[in-house]
Amino acid sequence: MKRRTFINLASAASLAPFAFTISECTSQSKERTSEKASENDIKEMAVAEMQRLMQENKLSARKLAEYYLNQIKTIDQNGPALKSVIELNPDALSIADAMDQERKNGKLRGPLHGIPVLIKDNIDTADKMQTTAGSIALAGNIASKDAFVVKKLREAGAVILGKTNLSEWANFRSSRSSSGWSSRGGQTKNPYVLDRSPCGSSSGSGVAVAANLCAVAIGTETNGSIACPASMNGVVGIKPTVGLVSRSGIIPISRTQDIAGPFGRTVADAAALLTVITGADPVDPARYAGNKPIPDYLKFLNRDALKGKRIGVEKSFLKQHEVIDSLLKKALDQMRSLGAEIVEIEFMKAQDTEGAESDLLQFEFKDGVNRYLAGSNAKVKSLEGLIAFNNANKAKAMPYFQQELFETSQQKGDLESKEYKAALRKINQVADLLNREFEKNKLDACCGPATGASWCIDPVNGDFWTGYGSYGPAAIAGFPSITVPMGNVSELPVGISFLGRAFSEPELIGIAYAYEQASRNRAAPKFIESIGKV
């Protein structure tokens, strides 16, 4: 999301383990007494309960898919017109039927068998859908091969409903862009208050999960693009360790920081999706070796996971905004009541890279996007070609903001240049600084508010950042973070982010789950028109 904050151009197959989760999750949903699940039952339903009801023949993958497709038509395309879904999969219902037939035949692929998923429109699917990063310059780009993440979803029996809108080019076209706006998909709205930003760049994925347009969704992050939409849309977002989830087949920004990750309405749902998409990919030159054994993340859903843990909180976040201060204090008190020790530290200093992140992202974007486009079925084959296309189609491609990040990236050299290598060395120091902070304070995790309250959508002036961003150091270091609802500021959700060291997802999931179960801050959106018009 707010990688632009750092880019200041002025300054430079089994259900056995899944059975455990059913008892943990169904307590969050009302008791199902009817013979068949109704549409009202499906709203806010947890993935584990969907599986239970499908096993009991009270629900089907087709009914789930039909329910969400109807929700998309009613809420996303009409009514509040959220514009979170950029394209529907014409094969969704046939995939759902196939998964139902497999279930009838006794074949179960795992916790996502028959579960409807939406994926961000910068992820390749070798089907009838386009992959465009929200840009009209890539209209008609049908991938020849599934992204590795999509391959994993298909193998797991997920029903891919469609693709989500995003901040065009994952917020890497202009420093003055409006999160959730793309030339192909228009402006995505926040379902809680419709004139407020959904944040980005994984805007559509966060909004779709929040508004019950799918069960779970996939987003991508370079710096906050999962954490910020999760925070501002009242859902759970997991930004994995760089190397845990493959990036092959995803339109890139940064080989150093990019990663795909899950959105869910609960930690359990996000953990189920993470389990499915995790896996080593020999084609992906990841920052950290992703060849570790793949754990079942559902096993780490432990209500007592905070007991005995030492959690660092950023000192500078303890007194900034009276309502968020109150929400954070309550969150810290809840963690203490669960047996955690809270330690005040200053981990945000680690992300001060003196402009190195800006340089790194521009070098790596030019290299990565040129490689992607050259091997794609898009008509535009290079960053230079994108710039020319946008200039030739300004009225449609750039009606509100320009493409200065494209232009400055195009001016950069290759990845052998001294300037790039110097930036990379500086970025790598962030991981070292964070690791030392963890060791010095004997921490299990760090935390802080993910964002401030959402700002009003302003396509002319762009985003108005309202502070915090505790996920930033983890994003730059390539470490994992999990964002969970912390409460509301005048109807606007705000999340808390938990940060850990590389490959500490099991511990973070346990911590996030324990906090979620104690706090229960998730509430469905009301589609309020504007603050003051409740």
C-alpha positions as a printed Julia matrix, in Angstrom:
534×3 Matrix{Float64}:
   0.0     0.0     0.0
   1.97    2.95    1.25
   5.2     2.01   -0.4
   4.67    5.52   -1.78
   5.39    6.81    1.72
   8.88    5.43    1.25
   9.14    6.48   -2.38
   9.31   10.21   -1.95
  10.38   11.23   -5.41
  11.11   14.69   -4.19
  13.93   13.2    -2.07
  15.0    10.73   -4.58
  -5.01  -33.31    0.79
  -6.41  -34.45    3.98
  -9.26  -33.23    6.18
  -7.85  -34.94    9.27
  -6.06  -31.89   10.67
  -8.99  -29.77    9.57
 -11.31  -31.54   11.98
  -9.64  -29.71   14.88
 -10.65  -26.37   13.46
 -14.36  -27.05   13.21
 -14.96  -26.85   16.96
 -12.72  -23.8    17.19
 -14.49  -21.85   14.46
 -18.15  -22.71   14.66
 -18.49  -21.0    18.01
 -18.17  -17.73   16.05
 -21.27  -18.49   13.99
 -24.85  -18.96   15.07
 -26.23  -22.47   15.51
 -27.44  -24.07   12.27
 -30.77  -25.76   12.88
 -32.28  -25.93    9.39
 -31.97  -28.97    7.17
 -30.23  -26.9     4.5
 -28.09  -23.79    4.95
 -29.95  -20.64    3.92
 -28.43  -17.62    2.22
 -28.61  -15.74    5.5
 -26.65  -18.56    7.14
 -23.88  -18.36    4.56
 -23.17  -14.7     5.27
 -20.12  -14.47    7.59
 -19.85  -18.26    7.63
 -16.41  -19.68    8.46
 -14.66  -21.99    6.0
 -14.62  -24.84    8.55
 -18.38  -24.64    8.92
 -18.85  -24.6     5.15
 -16.91  -27.85    5.05
 -18.94  -29.39    7.86
 -22.23  -28.53    6.19
 -21.04  -29.85    2.82
 -20.01  -33.09    4.52
 -23.52  -33.3     6.02
 -25.09  -32.6     2.61
 -26.69  -29.39    3.9
 -24.63  -27.22    1.54
 -22.81  -27.62   -1.75
 -19.96  -25.93   -3.57
 -22.44  -24.91   -6.26
 -24.77  -23.28   -3.75
 -21.84  -21.41   -2.23
 -20.66  -20.23   -5.65
 -24.19  -19.17   -6.66
 -24.63  -17.29   -3.38
 -21.41  -15.32   -3.82
 -22.05  -14.65   -7.52
 -25.44  -13.23   -6.57
 -23.81  -11.13   -3.83
 -21.36   -9.76   -6.39
 -24.21   -8.82   -8.73
 -26.29   -7.27   -5.93
 -23.64   -5.45   -3.91
 -20.56   -5.12   -6.08
 -22.03   -4.36   -9.51
 -25.24   -2.73   -8.24
 -26.47   -1.27   -4.96
 -23.45    0.15   -3.14
 -21.45   -0.69   -6.3
 -18.23   -1.54   -4.48
 -16.35   -2.41   -7.69
 -14.13   -4.88   -5.89
 -14.45   -7.61   -8.54
 -12.92   -6.76  -11.9
 -13.86   -9.97  -13.74
 -15.89  -13.13  -13.12
 -14.76  -16.62  -14.03
 -17.24  -18.06  -16.57
 -16.18  -21.55  -15.46
 -16.86  -21.01  -11.73
 -20.1   -23.02  -11.55
 -18.72  -25.93  -13.57
 -15.7   -26.08  -11.23
 -18.1   -26.07   -8.26
 -20.11  -28.91   -9.82
 -16.93  -30.93  -10.34
 -15.93  -30.46   -6.7
 -19.4   -31.54   -5.55
 -19.14  -34.67   -7.68
 -15.73  -35.49   -6.23
 -17.15  -35.13   -2.73
 -20.01  -37.49   -3.6
 -17.41  -39.96   -4.87
 -15.56  -39.78   -1.55
 -12.65  -37.65   -2.74
 -11.78  -34.7    -0.48
  -8.82  -32.52   -1.38
  -8.5   -30.62    1.9
  -9.84  -27.55    3.74
 -10.53  -25.55    0.57
 -12.38  -28.27   -1.35
 -15.31  -26.47   -3.01
 -14.57  -23.13   -1.3
 -15.07  -19.97   -3.44
 -11.94  -17.81   -3.74
 -11.24  -14.5    -5.45
  -7.73  -13.58   -6.59
  -6.06  -10.25   -7.33
  -5.86   -9.21  -10.98
  -2.06   -9.25  -11.1
  -1.96  -13.05  -10.81
  -1.92  -15.21  -13.95
  -4.71  -17.69  -14.62
  -4.55  -19.92  -17.69
  -8.29  -19.83  -18.29
 -10.77  -17.4   -19.87
  -9.89  -14.5   -17.53
  -7.44  -11.7   -18.23
  -4.47  -10.63  -16.11
  -4.07   -6.85  -16.35
  -2.9    -5.32  -13.05
  -6.01   -3.17  -13.53
  -4.48   -1.45  -16.57
  -6.23   -1.01  -19.89
  -2.77   -1.31  -21.44
  -2.89   -5.04  -20.66
  -6.48   -5.63  -21.77
  -6.75   -8.99  -23.5
  -3.74  -10.52  -21.73
  -4.75  -14.16  -21.25
  -1.96  -16.1   -19.52
  -0.63  -19.31  -21.08
   0.18  -20.79  -17.68
  -1.29  -20.6   -14.18
   0.71  -18.76  -11.55
   2.15  -21.21   -9.02
  -0.34  -19.93   -6.41
  -3.26  -20.57   -8.78
  -1.96  -24.06   -9.52
  -1.96  -24.77   -5.77
  -5.53  -23.44   -5.44
  -6.78  -25.65   -8.26
  -5.04  -28.7    -6.78
  -6.72  -27.94   -3.44
 -10.17  -27.92   -5.05
 -10.84  -24.21   -4.57
 -13.48  -22.62   -6.8
 -11.92  -19.55   -8.41
 -14.85  -17.14   -8.74
 -12.99  -14.33  -10.47
 -10.42  -11.59  -10.07
 -10.38   -8.55   -7.85
  -9.79   -4.91   -8.65
  -6.66   -3.25   -7.29
  -4.72   -0.04   -7.18
  -3.49   -0.01  -10.77
  -0.05   -1.6   -11.14
  -0.22   -2.38   -7.42
   0.18    1.32   -6.58
   3.41    1.62   -8.54
   2.47    4.06  -11.3
   2.21    7.35   -9.45
   2.96    8.81   -6.02
  -0.42   10.58   -6.19
  -2.71    7.65   -6.95
  -5.98    6.78   -5.25
  -5.89    3.35   -3.6
  -8.31    0.94   -5.24
  -8.55    2.86   -8.52
  -7.63    1.27  -11.82
  -8.27    2.34  -15.39
  -9.88   -1.02  -16.1
 -11.92   -1.48  -12.92
 -12.68    2.04  -11.66
 -12.68    3.0    -7.97
 -13.18    0.32   -5.33
 -15.12    1.57   -2.29
 -14.77    0.78    1.38
 -17.88   -1.28    2.35
 -18.01    0.24    5.84
 -18.25    3.86    4.67
 -18.63    4.14    0.91
 -16.86    7.46    0.37
 -13.76    6.21    2.24
 -10.66    4.54    0.84
 -10.4     0.74    0.86
  -6.61    1.15    0.98
  -4.48   -0.87   -1.4
  -3.09   -2.17   -3.46
  -5.04   -5.38   -2.74
  -8.18   -3.27   -2.37
 -10.63   -5.57   -4.12
  -9.45   -8.67   -2.26
  -9.88   -7.03    1.16
 -13.24   -5.49    0.26
 -14.62   -8.7    -1.27
 -13.9   -10.72    1.88
 -15.26   -7.96    4.14
 -18.48   -7.62    2.12
 -19.08  -11.39    1.9
 -18.49  -11.64   -1.84
 -16.3   -14.72   -1.37
 -15.11  -16.98    1.42
 -11.43  -16.0     1.2
  -9.21  -14.09   -1.24
  -5.62  -13.76   -2.4
  -3.77  -10.45   -2.42
  -0.16   -9.43   -2.94
   2.1    -7.13   -0.95
   5.31   -5.2    -1.45
   4.87   -2.85    1.5
   1.45   -2.89    3.16
  -0.7    -3.99    0.21
  -2.22   -6.83    2.28
  -1.9    -5.3     5.75
  -3.51   -1.94    4.96
  -6.64   -3.26    3.14
  -7.06   -5.84    5.9
  -6.95   -3.09    8.51
  -9.31   -0.68    6.76
 -11.8    -3.36    5.74
 -12.04   -5.18    9.06
 -10.61   -8.53    7.96
  -7.54  -10.68    8.59
  -4.58  -10.43    6.22
  -1.42  -12.52    6.29
   1.73  -11.21    4.61
   4.01  -14.29    4.55
   7.79  -14.48    4.7
   9.28  -13.74    1.27
  10.06  -17.26    0.09
   7.15  -19.08    1.73
   4.74  -18.5    -1.19
   5.83  -18.47   -4.83
   5.7   -15.25   -6.89
   6.02  -16.91  -10.31
   3.18  -15.84  -12.59
   2.53  -12.65  -10.6
   3.11   -9.24  -12.2
   6.07   -8.01  -10.16
   7.28   -4.88   -8.44
  10.15   -6.17   -6.32
  11.96   -9.48   -6.27
  13.18   -8.5    -2.79
   9.83   -7.64   -1.15
   6.92   -9.03   -3.24
   4.79  -11.84   -1.81
   1.23  -13.19   -2.19
  -0.94  -13.89    0.84
  -4.45  -14.62    2.12
  -7.4   -12.55    3.31
 -10.09  -14.09    5.53
 -12.81  -12.97    7.89
 -11.08  -14.97   10.61
  -7.52  -16.04   11.41
  -8.62  -19.66   10.89
  -9.88  -18.95    7.36
  -6.68  -17.1     6.43
  -4.57  -19.91    7.93
  -6.45  -22.53    5.88
  -5.74  -20.58    2.69
  -2.07  -20.07    3.62
  -1.66  -23.81    4.14
  -2.92  -24.45    0.62
  -0.8   -21.86   -1.25
   2.49  -22.48    0.56
   5.18  -24.38   -1.3
   8.68  -24.14   -2.74
   8.96  -23.12   -6.38
  12.34  -23.67   -8.08
  11.57  -20.9   -10.6
  11.17  -18.21   -7.94
  14.44  -16.56   -6.82
  13.07  -15.79   -3.34
  14.89  -13.76   -0.72
  14.74  -16.56    1.84
  14.94  -20.25    1.04
  11.36  -21.48    0.76
  12.2   -25.19    0.81
  11.19  -25.86    4.41
   8.56  -28.52    5.25
   5.04  -27.16    4.71
   3.2   -27.04    8.04
  -0.54  -27.29    8.5
  -1.15  -23.81    9.86
  -4.54  -24.82   11.23
  -2.71  -26.76   13.95
  -1.46  -23.49   15.45
  -4.92  -22.08   16.23
  -4.41  -22.05   19.98
  -6.44  -19.82   22.31
  -3.6   -20.01   24.86
  -0.85  -19.06   22.41
  -0.18  -15.69   24.1
   0.62  -17.28   27.46
   4.26  -16.61   28.31
   4.9   -14.63   25.13
   6.88  -11.38   25.06
   5.28   -8.92   22.64
   7.05   -5.7    21.66
   4.93   -2.6    21.06
   6.2     0.47   19.22
   6.62    3.31   21.76
   5.8     6.03   19.25
   2.35    4.51   18.66
   1.19    4.76   22.26
  -0.02    8.35   22.05
  -1.02    9.58   18.59
  -4.82    9.52   18.17
  -7.1     9.39   21.2
  -9.45    6.71   19.84
  -6.7     4.52   18.38
  -4.69    5.02   21.59
  -7.69    3.63   23.47
  -8.08    0.68   21.07
  -4.38   -0.16   21.34
  -4.43    0.06   25.15
  -7.4    -2.29   25.22
  -5.61   -4.72   22.87
  -2.47   -4.69   25.02
  -4.53   -5.23   28.18
  -6.29   -8.19   26.54
  -2.93   -9.7    25.6
  -1.68   -9.24   29.17
  -4.82  -10.94   30.49
  -3.95  -13.91   28.26
  -0.5   -14.2    29.85
   1.62  -12.07   27.52
   4.29   -9.64   28.67
   4.25   -6.32   26.79
   7.6    -4.64   26.15
   7.85   -1.06   24.88
  10.46   -0.82   22.1
  11.24    1.26   19.0
  11.21   -1.2    16.12
   9.93    1.32   13.54
  13.39    2.92   13.37
  14.56   -0.18   11.51
  12.66    0.85    8.38
  14.57    4.13    7.92
  16.44    3.27    4.73
  17.32    6.85    3.69
  15.69    6.47    0.27
  17.15    3.03   -0.44
  13.73    1.38   -0.68
  12.62    3.88   -3.29
  15.71    3.19   -5.4
  15.47   -0.58   -4.96
  11.81   -0.79   -5.99
  12.35    1.3    -9.1
  15.33   -0.79  -10.25
  13.52   -4.06   -9.56
  10.23   -2.93  -11.07
  11.9    -2.05  -14.37
  13.71   -5.39  -14.48
  10.74   -7.47  -13.33
   7.99   -5.88  -15.42
  10.14   -6.04  -18.57
  10.69   -9.75  -17.99
   6.99  -10.37  -17.29
   5.72   -8.44  -20.31
   8.27   -9.96  -22.69
   7.0   -13.44  -21.82
   3.3   -12.56  -21.64
   0.5   -12.48  -24.2
   0.02   -8.75  -23.65
   0.31   -6.44  -26.65
   2.62   -4.11  -24.73
   6.0    -5.79  -24.24
   8.05   -3.42  -22.08
   7.94   -0.63  -19.51
   8.86    1.78  -22.28
   5.85    0.52  -24.23
   3.58    1.0   -21.2
   4.68    4.62  -20.86
   4.03    5.22  -24.56
   0.6     3.53  -24.37
  -0.48    5.64  -21.4
   0.68    8.83  -23.09
  -1.27    7.92  -26.2
  -4.41    7.09  -24.18
  -4.3     9.74  -21.44
  -8.04   10.35  -21.22
  -8.75    6.72  -20.27
  -5.43    5.57  -18.8
  -4.49    8.65  -16.77
  -7.6    10.78  -16.09
  -6.59   11.66  -12.5
  -2.89   11.01  -11.9
   0.14   10.41  -14.04
   2.94    7.8   -14.3
   6.0     9.4   -12.74
   7.03    6.12  -11.05
   7.04    4.44  -14.45
   9.16    7.24  -15.88
  11.75    7.33  -13.08
  11.97    3.53  -13.09
  12.59    3.56  -16.83
  15.58    5.83  -16.25
  17.22    3.32  -13.9
  20.0     0.97  -14.99
  20.11   -2.8   -14.6
  20.53   -4.91  -11.47
  24.32   -4.95  -11.89
  24.6    -1.21  -11.31
  26.44    0.1    -8.24
  23.42    2.2    -7.26
  21.16   -0.85   -7.15
  23.63   -2.97   -5.18
  24.11   -0.16   -2.65
  20.32    0.08   -2.18
  20.06   -3.7    -1.76
  22.77   -3.7     0.92
  20.9    -0.98    2.79
  17.61   -2.89    2.57
  19.21   -6.1     3.84
  20.31   -4.25    6.96
  16.65   -3.86    8.0
  16.36   -7.61    8.59
  19.56   -7.54   10.67
  18.28   -4.62   12.76
  14.93   -6.33   13.4
  16.59   -9.63   14.31
  18.82   -7.81   16.82
  15.74   -6.1    18.29
  14.03   -9.48   18.72
  17.13  -11.01   20.32
  17.93   -8.07   22.61
  14.4    -7.95   24.02
  13.75  -11.71   23.84
  10.6   -11.05   21.79
   8.19  -13.52   20.23
   6.52  -10.81   18.11
   6.14   -7.05   17.71
   2.85   -5.22   17.27
   1.23   -1.85   16.65
  -1.73   -0.31   14.84
  -1.61   -1.27   11.17
  -3.08    2.04   10.0
  -5.0     5.07   11.07
  -8.66    5.47   10.1
  -9.49    5.46    6.4
  -9.42    8.77    4.52
 -11.96   10.07    2.02
 -11.46    8.92   -1.56
  -9.84   11.72   -3.57
  -8.9    10.82   -7.16
  -7.5    14.3    -7.8
  -5.1    14.63   -4.87
  -4.62   10.95   -4.16
  -4.37    9.18   -0.83
  -4.11   11.05    2.46
  -2.11    8.78    4.72
  -3.38    8.86    8.32
  -0.36    7.35   10.06
   1.01    4.24   11.78
   1.99    1.45    9.36
   3.52   -0.95   11.88
   3.79   -3.6     9.15
   6.47   -1.56    7.3
   9.65   -3.0     8.86
   8.47   -6.57    8.24
   7.67   -5.75    4.62
  11.12   -4.29    3.95
  12.87   -7.12    5.82
  10.84   -9.79    4.02
   9.46  -11.0     7.38
   5.84  -12.06    8.01
   3.05   -9.95    9.48
  -0.57  -10.7    10.36
  -3.21   -7.97   10.6
  -6.33   -8.55   12.72
  -9.31   -6.24   13.48
  -8.58   -4.08   16.56
 -11.78   -2.02   16.65
 -13.54    0.9    14.95
 -13.03    4.65   14.73
 -16.41    6.24   13.84
 -17.57    3.12   11.96
 -14.16    2.74   10.26
 -12.22   -0.46   11.04
  -8.63   -0.29   12.26
  -6.39   -3.34   12.56
  -3.42   -4.35   14.68
  -0.41   -5.93   12.96
   1.76   -8.63   14.54
   5.28   -8.95   13.12
   7.66  -11.88   13.44
  11.0   -13.13   12.18
  11.43  -15.06    8.94
   9.27  -18.21    8.8
   7.63  -17.51   12.18
   4.13  -17.86   10.67
   3.14  -20.71   13.06
   3.87  -18.59   16.13
   2.27  -15.46   14.64
  -0.89  -17.35   13.68
  -1.2   -18.63   17.24
  -0.7   -15.14   18.69
  -3.13  -13.53   16.25
  -5.73  -16.25   16.85
  -5.52  -15.96   20.63
  -5.96  -12.19   20.4
  -8.83  -12.53   17.9
 -10.71  -14.99   20.09
 -10.37  -12.74   23.14
 -11.29   -9.51   21.34
 -13.88  -10.53   18.7
 -13.67   -7.17   16.89
 -14.83   -8.34   13.46
 -18.25   -6.92   12.44
 -19.89   -7.07    9.02
 -20.06   -3.76    7.08
 -23.22   -1.65    6.96
 -22.51    0.14    3.64
 -22.91    3.6     5.22
 -22.93    6.34    2.62
 -20.76    8.78    4.58
 -19.7     9.59    8.14
 -22.51   11.7     9.62
 -25.11    9.88    7.48
 -25.27    6.71    9.58
